Amino acid sequence: MRARYSGFVTRNLDYVERTLAPEIRQDFNRPEAERTAEQVEWLGLDVLSASETGETGTVEFQFRFRRDGQEFGQHELAKFRRENGKWLYVSGKVGPKPPPRQVEKIGRNDPCPCGSGKKFKKCCGA
């Protein structure tokens, strides 16, 4: 992901295009990417997490940029695939949301989860 970001920053759009998976390469809008590269001042990339399973990987990242004097940012969860030893960008989800928190409801008369052996209402629930 850092290499693709650097490709945008240095306006090496040939590299950016080469690192797209073949099935999405035809969707690359070169004129729009060139226009964006000319209009944007890149301010930084933060890789939040990365994982790899065999020949696939995911990278969660955010980047910041300035356009027309205003600062913007984008948060993305990207999927990659390794082909012939090279990582290719497959897809991305902008603004990913974490899974909803699961909260376990404890009844007043249930055993206290702290392990005291008391009822919840007589222990931590008091």
Secondary structure as UniProt FT lines:
FT   HELIX           2..9
FT   TURN            10..11
FT   HELIX           13..18
FT   HELIX           22..25
FT   TURN            26..27
FT   HELIX           30..39
FT   STRAND          40..53
FT   TURN            54..55
FT   STRAND          56..67
FT   TURN            68..69
FT   STRAND          70..83
FT   TURN            84..85
FT   STRAND          86..94
FT   TURN            108..109
FT   TURN            113..114
FT   HELIX           120..122
FT   TURN            123..125
//
